[in-house]
Structures are given as structure tokens and as C-alpha cells.
Amino acid sequence: MAQTFKVMNEGIIKEFGGYLQKAEKSAATVEKYTRDCRQFLKILNGAPLTKEAVLQYKQHLKMSYTPKSANSKLASINCLFAFLGRHDLKVKPLKLQQKVFCPEERELSRAEYTRLCRAAERRQNERLSLILQTICGTGIRVSELKFITVEAVRRGEAVVSCKTKTRAVFIVKELKQKLLRYAKKQGIQSGMIFVTKTGRAINRSNIWREMKTLCRDANVNPEKVFPHNLRHLFARVFYEIEKDIAKLADILGHSSINTTRIYIISTGREHRRRMERMHLIL
């Protein structure tokens, strides 16, 4: 795009979406970035695209969203500006204070995870129980379940490709046995293990919906129950044992250790207990 570009319109956003697809961004990323840019377009309401307009939008985000959400939206439009060749329009993210501990009401504990799996088994939903155990036992993203194939399980290692990066994911012996037993029972001789009745890869919304049905039976706060929290639990347990954040970043497929650090912050209760063990009050 030319440096003289000064007007935003829907056509530009569609071109931007095509650029992201060619750059091999995930479908979710393309949808998110283009949605954020359409929000910016709506706020502009036909006004010229200037640095002043972008700064006003940044202030609007600051007043209307959490800093994390605002920065996510700013990252989207900054990517658009780079695509347009308008690097002069890019803005800095809002400053975030590093959290010392995470809200306890948002983090899934090992005991709660166990109760969810048991609840799925009581409902005779073996597939859901194994999905929970596979995500929590390997640290993969829910979108990466498609790489858990019969062939990968037999090897004890899945090769996962995500966001142009490839990594090996180990499948421990106990999980390997459970998955192969399930595949045999379902008549799945090759390919993906977790599929719908039509043979397609099971998607995030299906898993999320099924997980939510377990909450009452498992006595777990629904606010804690979503697939990504299983990945967080894997990260925290691994770090408690190994204390190796660089290794954990590799296992999770993170490009930055700063992302991994978010996964392993302790809950408020744990943080309080550690402070009490310091015994600094006379």
C-alpha cells in the first residue's frame, strides 16, 4: 500500500484479511484482527485517518476496556497500519502492571480438574473425559487436538503445527494406553481420535459447551471451566516440578517467555501462604 493512504474503508479491511491469510495466520486470528479493524472503522465514521484520530481511539479503548483488551485491539490496528505502509500511525500499547498472583476464582485447581473428569465418566462421556485429560496431560491447545492421531499415540509423540511453528508433544504411557483403548472401542484405526459423528475434528465450541454441562455435577464454578484453563493447569504443575520456564515455553509453543510467565503465576491463596511462611512479623 502507498504511503499516501489516508482513508479507511471496508475494501481495505478485506484486503488486509487476505494478506493475513496469505501470511498463514489462523482463521481465528484473521477474524479477530479484521473485527477489531471494523470497530476502528466504525469509530472513525468517515473521518480522515490521522495520528490524532488513532490517539483518540486509543483513549476511547483506555476508557472502555481493560488494559489487556485495549492492547489486543491496538495490536490489530497496528498490524493494519504496517500492511498499509503507514508506520507513522502506529501507537504504543498501554502499560500493564505485572500481576503478582491470579484471581483464584478464575484458575482451575487439580482437584477441580479431577472432579470434572469423574463427572464426565459418570455421564458415560468417555470422549469428553479423555479430551480433558489429553489437553491437561500434554499442555496442547484445544485447536491442536486434531494432531492427536492414532499414529501419533502409537509413537507416543505428536508433531503439532501451529502459527508457522512445529513442535513435538509427548504422550505419557498412561494417556497412550487410554487413547488407544478408546480408539479401538470406537473403531478408529487411523487419523484423528477426537472427531464428531461425521468424522470432522471436534471444535472449541463443542468442547466448551460439553465442559459447562459438568459444572454442577462436579461442583466447580462455571467461570473456571473452559478448555484453555486445562493448559494453564498443565503449565503450573510442570513449573512446580521442574522450575524451568524456558523448557515450559518450548513445550507450550510460546515464542516469548513473557507469555509463559502469565501461565504460571500462583493464586492469591498460594501467594498469601508463601508470604506467611516468611515470618517477618514480630
C-alpha positions as CSV (number, residue, x, y, z in Angstrom):
1,M,0.0,0.0,0.0
2,A,1.1,3.5,-0.7
3,Q,2.4,5.8,2.0
4,T,-0.2,8.4,0.9
5,F,-3.1,6.2,2.0
6,K,-5.4,8.4,4.1
7,V,-8.9,6.8,4.1
8,M,-10.2,3.7,5.8
9,N,-13.0,1.6,4.1
10,E,-14.4,-1.9,4.1
11,G,-12.5,-2.8,1.0
12,I,-9.2,-2.2,2.7
13,I,-10.1,-4.4,5.6
14,K,-11.0,-7.2,3.2
15,E,-7.6,-6.8,1.6
16,F,-6.0,-6.9,5.0
17,G,-7.8,-10.1,5.8
18,G,-6.5,-11.6,2.6
19,Y,-3.0,-10.5,3.5
20,L,-3.3,-12.2,6.9
21,Q,-4.5,-15.5,5.3
22,K,-1.5,-15.5,2.9
23,A,0.7,-14.9,5.9
24,E,-0.7,-18.2,7.2
25,K,-2.4,-16.7,10.2
26,S,-5.0,-18.9,11.8
27,A,-8.7,-18.4,10.9
28,A,-9.4,-17.2,14.5
29,T,-6.6,-14.6,14.2
30,V,-7.8,-13.3,10.8
31,E,-11.4,-13.0,12.2
32,K,-10.2,-11.2,15.4
33,Y,-7.9,-8.7,13.6
34,T,-10.5,-7.8,10.9
35,R,-13.2,-7.5,13.6
36,D,-11.1,-5.1,15.6
37,C,-10.3,-3.1,12.4
38,R,-14.0,-2.8,11.6
39,Q,-14.6,-1.5,15.1
40,F,-11.9,1.2,14.5
41,L,-13.5,2.0,11.1
42,K,-16.9,2.5,12.8
43,I,-15.4,4.9,15.4
44,L,-13.7,6.9,12.6
45,N,-17.1,7.3,11.0
46,G,-15.6,8.7,7.7
47,A,-13.1,11.0,9.3
48,P,-9.6,11.2,7.8
49,L,-7.0,8.6,9.0
50,T,-4.6,10.7,11.1
51,K,-2.4,10.1,14.1
52,E,-4.7,12.3,16.1
53,A,-7.6,10.1,15.2
54,V,-5.7,7.0,16.2
55,L,-4.7,8.6,19.6
56,Q,-8.3,9.5,20.2
57,Y,-9.3,5.8,19.5
58,K,-6.6,4.7,21.9
59,Q,-8.1,6.9,24.6
60,H,-11.5,5.5,23.8
61,L,-10.2,2.0,24.3
62,K,-8.5,3.0,27.6
63,M,-11.8,4.3,29.0
64,S,-13.9,1.4,27.7
65,Y,-11.8,-1.7,28.1
66,T,-9.3,-3.4,30.4
67,P,-5.7,-2.6,29.5
68,K,-5.2,-6.1,28.2
69,S,-8.2,-6.0,25.9
70,A,-7.3,-2.5,24.8
71,N,-3.8,-3.6,23.9
72,S,-5.2,-6.5,22.0
73,K,-7.2,-4.2,19.8
74,L,-4.3,-1.8,19.4
75,A,-2.2,-4.7,18.2
76,S,-4.8,-5.4,15.5
77,I,-4.8,-1.9,14.1
78,N,-1.0,-1.5,14.3
79,C,-0.8,-4.6,12.1
80,L,-3.2,-3.0,9.7
81,F,-1.1,0.2,9.6
82,A,2.1,-1.9,8.9
83,F,0.1,-3.6,6.0
84,L,-0.8,-0.1,4.7
85,G,2.7,1.2,4.9
86,R,1.6,3.8,7.4
87,H,4.0,3.1,10.2
88,D,3.6,6.7,11.3
89,L,0.2,5.8,12.6
90,K,1.3,3.0,14.9
91,V,0.8,3.7,18.7
92,K,2.3,2.2,21.8
93,P,0.4,-0.2,23.9
94,L,-0.9,0.8,27.3
95,K,1.4,0.0,30.2
96,L,0.4,-3.1,32.1
97,Q,1.5,-3.8,35.7
98,Q,2.7,-7.4,36.0
99,K,0.3,-9.4,38.2
100,V,1.9,-11.0,41.2
101,F,-0.9,-13.5,41.5
102,C,-4.0,-14.5,39.6
103,P,-7.6,-14.3,40.8
104,E,-8.4,-17.6,42.5
105,E,-11.9,-17.6,41.1
106,R,-10.5,-17.9,37.6
107,E,-7.9,-20.7,38.0
108,L,-8.8,-24.4,37.8
109,S,-7.2,-26.5,40.6
110,R,-6.0,-30.0,40.2
111,A,-8.9,-31.3,42.5
112,E,-11.5,-29.4,40.3
113,Y,-10.0,-30.9,37.2
114,T,-10.2,-34.4,38.7
115,R,-13.9,-33.8,39.6
116,L,-14.7,-32.7,36.0
117,C,-13.1,-35.8,34.6
118,R,-15.0,-38.0,37.1
119,A,-18.3,-36.2,36.3
120,A,-17.8,-36.9,32.6
121,E,-17.2,-40.5,33.3
122,R,-20.3,-40.7,35.5
123,R,-22.2,-39.4,32.5
124,Q,-20.6,-42.1,30.4
125,N,-19.0,-39.4,28.2
126,E,-15.6,-41.1,27.8
127,R,-14.7,-38.9,24.9
128,L,-15.0,-35.7,26.9
129,S,-13.1,-37.2,29.9
130,L,-10.3,-38.1,27.6
131,I,-10.3,-34.7,25.9
132,L,-9.9,-33.1,29.3
133,Q,-7.0,-35.5,30.2
134,T,-5.3,-35.1,26.8
135,I,-5.3,-31.3,27.0
136,C,-4.3,-31.2,30.7
137,G,-1.8,-34.1,30.3
138,T,0.1,-32.6,27.3
139,G,-0.4,-28.8,27.5
140,I,-1.7,-28.6,23.9
141,R,-4.2,-26.0,22.8
142,V,-7.8,-27.2,22.1
143,S,-7.2,-26.4,18.4
144,E,-4.3,-28.8,18.4
145,L,-6.4,-31.9,19.3
146,K,-6.5,-32.7,15.6
147,F,-2.9,-33.7,15.8
148,I,-3.7,-36.4,18.4
149,T,-4.0,-39.2,15.9
150,V,-3.9,-43.0,16.3
151,E,-0.4,-43.0,14.6
152,A,0.9,-40.2,16.9
153,V,-0.4,-42.0,20.0
154,R,1.2,-45.3,19.0
155,R,4.5,-43.4,18.6
156,G,3.9,-41.7,22.0
157,E,4.6,-38.3,20.3
158,A,2.5,-35.9,18.3
159,V,4.0,-33.4,15.8
160,V,2.0,-30.2,16.3
161,S,2.0,-27.3,13.8
162,C,0.6,-24.0,14.9
163,K,1.2,-20.4,13.7
164,T,4.0,-21.5,11.4
165,K,5.8,-23.3,14.3
166,T,6.2,-27.0,14.7
167,R,6.9,-28.8,18.0
168,A,6.9,-32.3,19.4
169,V,4.4,-33.2,22.1
170,F,5.0,-36.2,24.2
171,I,2.1,-38.5,25.2
172,V,2.8,-40.3,28.5
173,K,2.3,-44.0,28.9
174,E,-1.0,-43.9,30.9
175,L,-2.6,-41.5,28.4
176,K,-1.3,-43.5,25.4
177,Q,-3.0,-46.7,26.8
178,K,-6.3,-44.9,27.4
179,L,-6.4,-43.3,24.0
180,L,-5.5,-46.5,22.1
181,R,-8.1,-48.4,24.1
182,Y,-10.7,-45.7,23.3
183,A,-9.8,-45.6,19.6
184,K,-10.1,-49.4,19.4
185,K,-13.5,-49.3,21.0
186,Q,-14.7,-46.6,18.6
187,G,-13.3,-48.5,15.6
188,I,-10.9,-45.7,14.8
189,Q,-7.9,-47.4,13.1
190,S,-6.1,-44.3,11.8
191,G,-6.3,-40.5,11.8
192,M,-7.8,-38.2,14.4
193,I,-9.1,-39.7,17.6
194,F,-11.4,-36.9,18.7
195,V,-14.0,-36.5,15.9
196,T,-17.6,-35.7,15.5
197,K,-20.2,-38.3,14.3
198,T,-19.4,-37.1,10.7
199,G,-15.7,-37.6,11.2
200,R,-14.7,-34.0,11.5
201,A,-12.3,-32.6,14.1
202,I,-14.2,-31.6,17.2
203,N,-14.1,-27.8,17.7
204,R,-13.6,-25.5,20.6
205,S,-17.3,-24.5,21.0
206,N,-18.4,-28.1,21.2
207,I,-15.9,-28.9,23.9
208,W,-16.6,-25.7,25.8
209,R,-20.4,-26.4,25.8
210,E,-19.9,-30.0,26.9
211,M,-17.5,-28.9,29.7
212,K,-20.1,-26.4,31.0
213,T,-22.6,-29.2,31.5
214,L,-20.3,-30.9,34.0
215,C,-20.0,-27.9,36.4
216,R,-23.0,-28.6,38.7
217,D,-22.2,-32.3,39.0
218,A,-18.5,-31.6,39.6
219,N,-19.2,-28.8,42.0
220,V,-16.9,-26.4,40.0
221,N,-17.6,-22.7,39.4
222,P,-18.5,-22.4,35.7
223,E,-16.3,-19.3,35.5
224,K,-13.3,-21.6,35.7
225,V,-14.4,-24.1,33.2
226,F,-13.1,-23.6,29.7
227,P,-10.5,-25.6,27.7
228,H,-7.6,-23.1,27.9
229,N,-7.6,-23.4,31.7
230,L,-6.6,-27.0,31.4
231,R,-3.5,-25.8,29.5
232,H,-2.8,-23.3,32.4
233,L,-3.1,-26.2,34.9
234,F,-0.5,-28.2,32.9
235,A,1.8,-25.2,32.9
236,R,1.6,-24.6,36.7
237,V,2.1,-28.3,37.6
238,F,5.0,-28.6,35.3
239,Y,6.7,-25.5,36.6
240,E,6.1,-26.6,40.2
241,I,8.1,-29.7,39.5
242,E,10.8,-28.5,37.0
243,K,11.2,-24.8,37.7
244,D,12.3,-24.4,34.1
245,I,10.4,-21.6,32.4
246,A,12.4,-21.8,29.2
247,K,11.6,-25.5,28.8
248,L,8.0,-24.9,29.6
249,A,7.8,-22.2,26.9
250,D,9.1,-24.7,24.3
251,I,6.6,-27.3,25.4
252,L,3.7,-24.9,25.2
253,G,4.8,-23.5,21.9
254,H,5.3,-19.9,23.1
255,S,7.6,-17.5,21.3
256,S,8.1,-15.4,24.4
257,I,8.8,-16.4,27.9
258,N,6.7,-13.4,29.0
259,T,3.6,-15.3,27.7
260,T,4.6,-18.4,29.6
261,R,5.1,-16.3,32.8
262,I,1.4,-15.4,32.7
263,Y,0.5,-19.1,32.8
264,I,2.5,-19.9,36.0
265,I,1.6,-17.1,38.4
266,S,0.1,-18.5,41.6
267,T,-3.3,-17.9,43.0
268,G,-3.9,-15.4,45.8
269,R,-4.2,-18.1,48.4
270,E,-0.8,-19.6,47.4
271,H,0.7,-16.2,47.4
272,R,-0.6,-15.4,50.9
273,R,0.6,-18.7,52.2
274,R,4.1,-18.1,50.9
275,M,4.2,-14.6,52.5
276,E,3.1,-16.1,55.8
277,R,6.0,-18.6,55.7
278,M,8.4,-15.7,55.6
279,H,7.7,-15.0,59.3
280,L,8.7,-11.3,59.1
281,I,6.1,-10.0,61.6
282,L,7.5,-9.9,65.1
